[in-house]
Amino acid sequence: MQDSLKWIKTINPDKNESALGFNYYGRSLIEKNGAVKLTKLMKAWYLMFSEAPEDIILTGLYTWNEDGDPRKTGTYEKLSFKRKEILDTLGQLIEFSLLVESGEYIMIYHGI
């Protein structure tokens, strides 16, 4: 999912330049053009996750134990979610993105 967020046109207000994707630790602005793609992606994710089981387990980042050999002690995170929570969040993002598509609003992402 994270890779597809790099397809969205954003603006880095700290550098006053256009970008693709979101600033991990800083702000990003989404205007009308970026919102069009964001809406499409959120709708696609919504359709995909609507087919998932009620309890969803996703594979996260690869992590390893600092005490051991990283080639032998690493594992992927297992992230658990409820389908309803994911669909509710995606539905809200779709609503916000549609407002931005109207050209009357911008969306501000504040980083993690």
BADOVO-113584 format. One record per atom (N, C-alpha, C): x, y, z; residue in three letters. Coordinates in steps of 0.001 Angstrom, whole numbers, padded with zeros to 6 digits, always signed. Example, Ala and Ser with C-alpha at 12.3 -4.5 7.8 and 13.67 -1.06 7.14 Angstrom:
<babas>
+013190-005690+007800ALA+012300-004500+007800ALA+013200-003300+007800ALA+012850-002250+007080SER+013670-001060+007140SER+012900+000030+007870SER
</babas>
This chain:
<babas>
+000817-001190+000000MET+000000+000000+000000MET+000864+001258+000000MET+001927+001224+000768GLN+002773+002410+000903GLN+003348+002835-000451GLN+003707+001872-001275ASP+004279+002210-002579ASP+003297+002994-003444ASP+002025+002636-003408SER+001060+003324-004274SER+000806+004764-003822SER+001083+005080-002574LEU+000942+006471-002116LEU+001983+007381-002770LEU+003040+006796-003309LYS+004070+007583-003995LYS+003618+008052-005373LYS+002434+007638-005801TRP+001903+008045-007100TRP+001096+009334-007006TRP+000852+009810-005795ILE-000024+010967-005573ILE+000787+012258-005623ILE+000300+013218-006420LYS+000960+014518-006514LYS+000699+015303-005230LYS+001775+015793-004625THR+001675+016583-003405THR+002560+017818-003539THR+002475+018652-002533ILE+003343+019828-002453ILE+004040+019778-001104ILE+005348+019973-001122ASN+006115+020084+000111ASN+006161+021571+000458ASN+005363+022014+001447PRO+005311+023451+001734PRO+006597+023990+002360PRO+007384+023121+002979ASP+008632+023568+003582ASP+009682+023903+002536ASP+009622+023232+001384LYS+010565+023502+000296LYS+009893+024233-000863LYS+008566+024412-000761ASN+007789+025061-001805ASN+008025+024396-003169ASN+007889+023057-003187GLU+008083+022329-004432GLU+007099+021170-004545GLU+006835+020785-005776SER+005962+019650-006044SER+006702+018360-005750SER+005930+017335-005410ALA+006527+016039-005102ALA+005532+014943-005462ALA+006003+013720-005413LEU+005133+012550-005505LEU+005246+011823-004168LEU+004123+011579-003538GLY+004118+010919-002240GLY+004144+011925-001105GLY+004266+011385+000091PHE+004142+012182+001299PHE+005467+012301+002034PHE+005693+013457+002669ASN+006847+013626+003547ASN+006641+012726+004760ASN+007603+011896+005032TYR+007448+010944+006122TYR+007344+011658+007464TYR+008191+012648+007694TYR+008192+013369+008967TYR+007670+014793+008863TYR+007467+015296+007667GLY+007039+016681+007500GLY+005651+016766+006893GLY+005285+017977+006535ARG+003958+018227+005965ARG+003949+018002+004460ARG+002775+017633+003972SER+002508+017548+002538SER+001119+018119+002303SER+000962+018819+001201LEU-000337+019360+000820LEU-000854+018607-000390LEU-002146+018322-000392ILE-002776+017696-001549ILE-003807+018673-002080ILE-003641+019030-003335GLU-004595+019904-004004GLU-005434+019061-004962GLU-006227+019726-005766LYS-007186+019057-006646LYS-006560+017928-007470LYS-005444+018202-008157ASN-004827+017173-009014ASN-004437+015931-008242ASN-003827+016103-007089GLY-003443+014952-006273GLY-004647+014233-005697GLY-005706+014986-005396ALA-006904+014386-004810ALA-007608+013447-005783ALA-007540+013754-007064VAL-008165+012878-008063VAL-007556+011476-007973VAL-006239+011399-007933LYS-005571+010095-007834LYS-005798+009472-006458LYS-005755+010286-005402LEU-005987+009774-004050LEU-007373+009138-003952LEU-008377+009782-004511THR-009736+009226-004488THR-009781+007875-005180THR-009154+007781-006344LYS-009152+006507-007079LYS-008472+005408-006280LYS-007336+005734-005662LEU-006619+004726-004880LEU-007430+004297-003660LEU-008025+005257-002950MET-008810+004919-001759MET-010026+004065-002123MET-010659+004373-003258LYS-011796+003561-003705LYS-011349+002148-004067LYS-010189+002031-004708ALA-009665+000704-005051ALA-009337-000095-003788ALA-008698+000574-002826TRP-008401-000112-001557TRP-009696-000509-000851TRP-010700+000381-000896TYR-011972+000087-000250TYR-012579-001180-000854TYR-012593-001256-002170LEU-013141-002457-002824LEU-012343-003703-002456LEU-011030-003579-002433MET-010188-004727-002098MET-010455-005195-000665MET-010437-004259+000290PHE-010615-004645+001686PHE-012040-005060+002004PHE-013003-004666+001198SER-014380-005114+001431SER-014507-006618+001176SER-013554-007192+000462GLU-013535-008635+000202GLU-012727-009417+001240GLU-012090-008726+002155ALA-011224-009371+003151ALA-012062-010010+004260ALA-011464-010936+004999PRO-012167-011476+006164PRO-012331-010388+007227PRO-013179-010644+008211GLU-013435-009645+009255GLU-012166-009284+010018GLU-011346-010266+010313ASP-010061-010025+010973ASP-008965-010099+009911ASP-008295-008987+009696ILE-007291-008882+008637ILE-005901-008874+009262ILE-005016-009694+008723ILE-003617-009691+009148ILE-002772-009349+007933ILE-002025-008236+008051LEU-001167-007784+006959LEU+000293-007946+007347LEU+001128-008096+006352THR+002565-008193+006585THR+003153-006794+006610THR+003880-006478+007677GLY+004489-005171+007837GLY+005948-005174+007441GLY+006690-004333+008101LEU+008112-004180+007818LEU+008922-005375+008318LEU+010069-005554+007738TYR+010991-006596+008182TYR+011777-006047+009366TYR+011782-006789+010445THR+012513-006380+011651THR+013421-007518+012084THR+014457-007197+012850TRP+015326-008250+013337TRP+015742-007976+014764TRP+016130-009036+015408ASN+016559-009003+016797ASN+017970-008432+016851ASN+018173-007392+017653GLU+019487-006745+017717GLU+020558-007643+018342GLU+020146-008621+019109ASP+021112-009469+019798ASP+021684-010586+018916ASP+021033-010865+017813GLY+021468-012004+017008GLY+021963-011594+015638GLY+022268-012587+014861ASP+022712-012409+013483ASP+021509-011949+012650ASP+021533-010748+012040PRO+020370-010235+011309PRO+019962-011115+010130PRO+020880-011961+009651ARG+020522-012858+008551ARG+019695-014034+009036ARG+019700-014283+010350LYS+019011-015454+010882LYS+017870-015124+011835LYS+017831-013932+012400THR+016849-013643+013443THR+015758-012669+013008THR+015678-012331+011744GLY+014689-011371+011283GLY+013336-012001+011011GLY+012292-011183+011144THR+010924-011601+010830THR+010152-010392+010305THR+009081-010676+009622TYR+008170-009623+009189TYR+007128-009382+010277TYR+006824-008109+010500GLU+005755-007769+011447GLU+004434-008333+010925GLU+003577-008723+011830LYS+002213-009123+011488LYS+001280-008102+012120LYS+000546-007391+011279LEU-000324-006309+011727LEU-001780-006761+011640LEU-002516-006621+012733SER-003911-007078+012800SER-004863-005888+012786SER-005929-006020+011987PHE-006942-004981+011864PHE-008318-005619+011755PHE-009327-004854+012082LYS-010712-005248+011827LYS-011118-004633+010491LYS-011770-005423+009652ARG-012186-004952+008328ARG-013029-003682+008441ARG-013973-003646+009375LYS-014854-002486+009522LYS-014058-001215+009810LYS-013042-001288+010644GLU-012236-000110+010960GLU-011497+000404+009724GLU-010952-000518+008944ILE-010255-000123+007718ILE-011230+000524+006741ILE-012405-000095+006560LEU-013385+000443+005618LEU-013915+001804+006083LEU-014127+001965+007387ASP-014572+003269+007903ASP-013528+004350+007631ASP-012265+004043+007871THR-011190+005012+007651THR-011059+005346+006166THR-011090+004334+005320LEU-010997+004577+003880LEU-012193+005391+003385LEU-013375+005113+003922GLY-014564+005879+003547GLY-014412+007354+003893GLY-013847+007646+005062GLN-013621+009034+005456GLN-012591+009704+004539GLN-011533+008973+004207LEU-010522+009529+003300LEU-011118+009818+001927LEU-012001+008957+001459ILE-012669+009185+000169ILE-013511+010455+000243ILE-014268+010633+001330GLU-015089+011838+001485GLU-014221+013095+001493GLU-013136+013085+002261PHE-012235+014242+002308PHE-011633+014521+000935PHE-011204+013466+000272SER-010563+013622-001030SER-011536+014179-002062SER-012790+013765-001999LEU-013791+014311-002923LEU-014004+015804-002677LEU-013950+016235-001428LEU-014047+017670-001135LEU-012870+018431-001749LEU-011677+017856-001662VAL-010488+018493-002225VAL-010589+018523-003753VAL-011143+017472-004338GLU-011327+017435-005791GLU-012194+018590-006285GLU-013088+019074-005442SER-013973+020179-005843SER-013196+021466-006092SER-011963+021533-005598GLY-011131+022714-005797GLY-011305+023768-004719GLY-012185+023530-003759GLU-012440+024520-002709GLU-011617+024262-001442GLU-010972+023125-001360TYR-010230+022745-000166TYR-008866+022181-000553TYR-007969+022115+000427ILE-006733+021353+000291ILE-006669+020397+001483ILE-005911+019351+001329MET-005710+018402+002417MET-004280+018567+002915MET-004117+018575+004229ILE-002797+018719+004827ILE-002448+017435+005571ILE-001324+016862+005193TYR-000793+015676+005868TYR+000351+016178+006751TYR+000354+015786+008026HIS+001344+016301+008969HIS+002481+015335+009257HIS+002607+014263+008519GLY+003668+013296+008786GLY+003310+012400+009960GLY+004244+011527+010294ILE+003947+010594+011386ILE+004381+011167+012718ILE
</babas>
